[in-house]
Amino acid sequence: MAKIILEAINISKSFDKAILSEVNLKIKEGETHVVMGKSGEGKSTLLKILAGLVAPENGKIIFEGEELENPEEVLVAGNEELAYVAQNFNLLHNRTVLENLKDALLSFKDDFAEQQINHLLQLMRLEELKEHKIELLSGGEKQRLAIARALATQPSVLLLDEPFTQLDFPTRQILLDAIKEVKNELDTSIILVSHNLYEAFYLADIIHILKNGDIIKSDNPKAIYKNPEFTSVANILGEVNLLPKGKFGKGQSKLLGIWSENILIDTDNDTKHQLELKLTEKLFIGNYYRYQFQLNKNQSLIVKSTQSEFEVGENYNVVFLESHLFELKED
């Protein structure tokens, strides 16, 4: 059974206002954790505290059984076993890819450094770029190099602050695959901040939702998708439809939710979980159509479907399979 390698205990932090309040988090060896939440919820601050770069006001960070030193009381903040990659990359400019990696390994023996550099160039798909200067690299290539530099000393934990920001899909996919390969090959624990559901589900063993300074939901991707529990969690994870109490009759005593991709449109169906609704908008989004129905005066219902035959202005039976409905609490 994997041991806990990094733990946050009752972490609190304020700037002009409270940002984090008694946050608790446990990271096991080899796990990938993704922290999600709206902008301004303190995700990046939490990541820097976990890396030992920012001091919490209260609480402590435990790494391999020992409390991290207060970064405000040491000469150099951080821990070499906790590699943090910021959004600005922290690369050496006017230097090549190879020189950047050599710089990260100056204190190591030449044979180890050479072996490690070759491995990282391959792992991060940078072999053909090793003689290129930083100024000639794309955003995705710089990000891969920044991660390679962070991994050079074989840290136990890799902390990534929104590593996929402003990358196009093919470039982002290359980086996603590289990070997954890092986890599989090096058994490195990874903690990353993301706003993107695809990224989170592609990488995460555990997803944490941060709201109002605390983690309100932690679970594996499948479990959190099937039962987000709170409306705020559901809104972060995807396009959710909220079905008010009583929408399916008096037997519905609680607010229900369903993902837009799990609703069926049918002209001939008979189930207690269906509504006849008017189609008000139809948009082609590439691999699916996004249909908007009028649920009530102030609320629309969104359906994602690969079917193309439904037309605006017509009424259709919108079907909700009971297995896809989940109860929600408003928060």
Protein Blocks (a to p, Z undefined) as FASTA:
>chain_A
ZZdfbdcehiacdfkbcfbghiacdddehiacddeddehilmmmmmmmmnopaccfbdcd
deehiacddfklcfbgcjfklccddfklopaehiafklmmmmmmmmpcfklmmmmmmmmm
mmnopmmmmmpcfklpcfklmmmmmmmmmmmnopabdcdehklgoiafklmmmmmmmmmm
mmmmnopacddddfbfklmmmmpmbdcddeehiafbdcdfklmmmmnopaklmmmnmccd
dddehknojklmbdcdddfklcccdfbdcdfbbcddddfbdcdehjaccddddfblmbcc
ddddfbfkbcehiacdddddfklpccdddZZ
